[in-house]
């Protein structure tokens, strides 16, 4: 009988705290498929170790001396792109910096251990994200294009606003959503967005989007109405579902078990849109790892909604769209640059 050897994932830990480096190494080395090939206290040491050790995945602190993590990340993505997972505090400064890092090319972000987030919990989550990042078809070309992208030309004002937009994204979604949402006209249909992101980080994300979009972008609160010109971002750590009372749409924001290993879940959001908006909705699934939202997009399509999946060439990670396309949930498959216009055009369709 042939013996199948599982390839170990080589990880480099970059953090200025010796205690954090030690804790992460100890926890990650408990897993047989992880090899911590080295640690580095700052980007200058990390640069040399990347060349020497050829890691598969890097964990990166963003607040470091000599050179901050974001500057280092931009250099890394330009010259030697690798999957990078950001570890960041839940402070306002930490959240803002983590969001900047994701815009610069980081694949994912997790919270550093704190009073409400144990070391064990953080390390288990980090392990799962490292595994996913190592297996992802990391599209370096798409990542570079997103880094260089400036907000697209804004589309014209709409005549029809009695529709609902629903968008789901994960890895690479910070950049992708910025491109799509900044193209929407000020009176675009009420829009629901689920982006996989920890609690607290979505607040900074919504605030940042609001500065570059004609639509009003806010982090959703339970009971918020879905109205033209407003984008509701699901809060990290909570599910967001569409509800309806008569002719009025609103959202329910609530706790609950993970769905497709996520909270917030695109799947739950899409399913609720299929149920309560039906043919009045337009859905889009963008770049991301896993299969969250694939079945939900199909349910939307079966309910009469128009549906779109981002194509492989423009995805940072062609996971969620691929699964949705495979199930037959995507009416159209297109590059990211065409998604906003296609959604707007669908509002004029009968």
C-alpha positions, 0 to 999 in steps of 0.5 A, spaced: 500 500 500 502 506 498 504 511 503 501 518 502 505 524 505 502 530 507 505 536 505 507 541 511 505 548 511 511 552 512 510 558 516 514 564 518 511 568 524 513 576 524 511 580 530 516 584 534 513 581 541 518 575 543 512 573 547 507 573 541 512 569 537 513 564 542 506 563 544 504 562 536 510 557 535 508 553 541 501 552 539 502 552 531 507 546 532 502 542 535 499 541 528 502 535 524 501 539 518 504 546 520 512 547 520 514 554 523 520 555 519 522 561 523 520 567 526 522 575 525 522 581 530 521 586 524 520 586 517 528 587 515 529 580 519 523 577 515 526 579 509 532 575 509 528 569 512 523 569 507 529 569 502 532 563 506 526 559 508 521 560 502 515 560 507 508 558 504 504 563 509 506 569 513 503 571 519 504 579 520 503 584 526 502 591 523 504 595 529 512 594 529 518 598 530 523 600 524 518 599 519 510 598 520 507 592 517 503 595 512 509 598 508 513 591 508 506 588 506 506 593 500 513 591 498 512 584 499 506 584 494 510 587 489 516 583 489 515 576 492 507 576 493 505 570 498 499 569 502 499 573 508 495 573 515 494 579 519 494 579 527 491 585 529 489 588 536 481 590 536 483 597 538 480 603 533 488 604 531 489 596 530 482 595 526 484 601 521 491 598 520 488 591 519 484 594 514 489 598 510 493 591 510 488 587 507 487 593 502 495 592 501 494 585 499 493 581 506 489 575 505 486 575 511 486 578 518 484 575 525 484 578 532 490 578 537 488 575 544 485 579 549 480 579 554 474 577 550 479 572 545 483 567 548 490 565 546 487 558 544 481 560 540 486 565 536 491 560 535 485 555 532 482 560 528 489 562 525 491 555 524 484 554 520 486 560 516 493 558 514 491 551 512 486 555 507 491 560 505 496 555 503 491 551 499 488 557 495 489 559 488 493 565 490 492 570 484 498 574 484 496 578 478 489 579 480 492 582 487 497 586 483 491 589 479 487 590 485 493 594 489 494 599 483 486 600 482 483 606 483 475 607 484 472 606 478 468 611 474 461 612 478 455 610 474 449 614 472 443 615 477 438 610 476 431 611 474 429 604 478 430 604 485 425 598 487 430 593 487 435 590 492 442 588 491 446 583 495 453 582 495 458 576 498 465 576 499 471 574 503 479 573 501 480 579 497 473 582 498 476 589 501 479 591 495 473 588 490 468 591 494 471 598 494 471 597 486 464 595 486 461 600 491 465 606 489 462 605 482 454 605 484 450 611 483 448 615 489 441 612 489 443 605 488 438 600 490 439 598 498 444 594 498 446 588 503 454 586 504 457 580 507 464 580 508 468 575 512 471 579 517 472 579 525 468 583 530 470 591 530 474 591 523 467 592 520 466 598 523 472 601 520 471 598 513 464 601 513 467 608 515 472 607 510 468 605 504 463 611 506 469 616 504 469 613 497 462 612 495 456 616 493 452 611 497 451 612 504 455 606 507 454 604 514 455 598 519 448 594 520 444 595 526 438 590 528 432 593 525 435 598 520 431 599 513 434 597 507 433 603 502 435 606 496 442 610 497 444 606 503 449 600 503 449 595 510 455 592 512 454 585 516 457 586 523 463 582 524 461 576 528 454 577 527 449 574 521 445 579 517 438 577 514 433 581 510 426 581 513 420 584 510 414 588 513 409 589 508 412 593 502 418 595 507 425 591 507 429 591 514 435 587 516 435 582 522 442 582 526 443 577 530 448 571 533 448 564 532 452 558 530 457 558 524 454 557 517 459 555 512 464 556 518 462 563 517 459 568 522 457 573 518 455 568 513 453 570 505 449 563 505 444 566 510 444 573 507 443 570 500 437 565 503 433 571 506 434 575 500 431 569 496 425 568 501 423 576 502 426 579 495 425 574 490 425 577 483 426 584 486 433 582 488 440 582 484 446 578 487 453 578 486 458 573 489 465 575 489 473 573 491 473 568 497 475 562 500 470 556 501 463 555 499 459 560 503 454 563 499 454 558 493 447 554 495 444 561 497 446 564 490 443 558 487 437 559 491 436 567 489 437 565 482 431 560 483 427 565 486 427 569 480 433 574 482 439 576 477 445 573 479 453 574 478 459 571 479 466 574 479 470 570 474 477 566 476 482 571 472 480 577 476 479 573 483 484 574 488 482 567 490 477 563 486 473 559 491 466 562 493 465 564 485 467 557 483 463 553 487 457 558 486 458 557 478 459 549 479 452 549 482 449 553 477 447 559 481 451 564 477 446 567 471 453 571 469 460 570 470 464 576 469 471 580 471 470 584 477 470 591 473 464 589 470 460 587 476 457 594 478 455 596 471 451 589 470 448 590 477 445 596 475 443 594 468 439 588 471 435 594 475 432 596 468 431 589 466 424 586 466 
